[in-house]
């Protein structure tokens, strides 16, 4: 017997993304009410009965001009708690971008491990499953949560896009640091399958301490090849720019870059720099910090909602 479809909710700022996922699933978004009060407090309630229902709540946890990261996280937690109080059977959160995923280990004495604290908060507010895309460190993400999680990788999405680059030149998948080597390897394998040709690999040496980045050695051969640098996110863009320039200096024929999440906290510098032939992101974070004209000219945005919908639909077939 077919399982009853879930109720889908989207908090403010994530509705467009959630609506696209819902359309792929053949569903609509359930209605909710969000109210802000004069003192900065807020409340959110479902306008559809959730008693006995499976519920999926969408919210991308990045800061924007309206709400900080912490504000979005707080709103999500309170809404999930309210859903459970109203009798929801099972609550799943879909966070296309998961906040604090980069603070997953101690790098200094008495450092916090905030990824684990976020996990505890979600679990404490009765979230029973979390789905997210391309976290910074998959092992740390898996270890932080005690509830079931689903991690959606973007390797296939990017491989399908970059397969069009195949020509006479060989492709090389480049990680901008050693920590991202596994992500680049997944992409390299996917690209080989899409092109039917051998794809080599390379990575950049990189060390970070108190926001100071050192190390500049490129390990692997990019000379005479088309380089595709793959990463989980673009924040200031400094990491990708270093890797891109290293590939140019080492004789790459062309340099492309891709990252799942485009935060662009450093502004438009990375798009204005001629080191990249193409820069590609997914739609998990809208490029709201950038000029729309520059985005149209220099940035390619891939739709990730179809693969999120496909992953969610497997639970209810």
Secondary structure as GFF3:
##gff-version 3
##sequence-region A 1 317
A	DSSP	beta_strand	7	10	.	.	.	ID=ss1
A	DSSP	alpha_helix	15	25	.	.	.	ID=ss2
A	DSSP	beta_strand	32	36	.	.	.	ID=ss3
A	DSSP	beta_strand	42	46	.	.	.	ID=ss4
A	DSSP	beta_strand	54	58	.	.	.	ID=ss5
A	DSSP	alpha_helix	69	85	.	.	.	ID=ss6
A	DSSP	beta_strand	90	95	.	.	.	ID=ss7
A	DSSP	alpha_helix	114	124	.	.	.	ID=ss8
A	DSSP	beta_strand	129	133	.	.	.	ID=ss9
A	DSSP	alpha_helix	138	144	.	.	.	ID=ss10
A	DSSP	beta_strand	148	152	.	.	.	ID=ss11
A	DSSP	alpha_helix	155	162	.	.	.	ID=ss12
A	DSSP	three_ten_helix	163	165	.	.	.	ID=ss13
A	DSSP	beta_strand	171	175	.	.	.	ID=ss14
A	DSSP	three_ten_helix	178	180	.	.	.	ID=ss15
A	DSSP	alpha_helix	181	195	.	.	.	ID=ss16
A	DSSP	beta_strand	199	204	.	.	.	ID=ss17
A	DSSP	beta_strand	207	209	.	.	.	ID=ss18
A	DSSP	beta_strand	212	214	.	.	.	ID=ss19
A	DSSP	beta_strand	218	219	.	.	.	ID=ss20
A	DSSP	beta_strand	226	234	.	.	.	ID=ss21
A	DSSP	alpha_helix	238	249	.	.	.	ID=ss22
A	DSSP	beta_strand	254	262	.	.	.	ID=ss23
A	DSSP	alpha_helix	269	272	.	.	.	ID=ss24
A	DSSP	beta_strand	278	282	.	.	.	ID=ss25
A	DSSP	alpha_helix	292	298	.	.	.	ID=ss26
A	DSSP	beta_strand	299	302	.	.	.	ID=ss27
A	DSSP	alpha_helix	305	313	.	.	.	ID=ss28
###
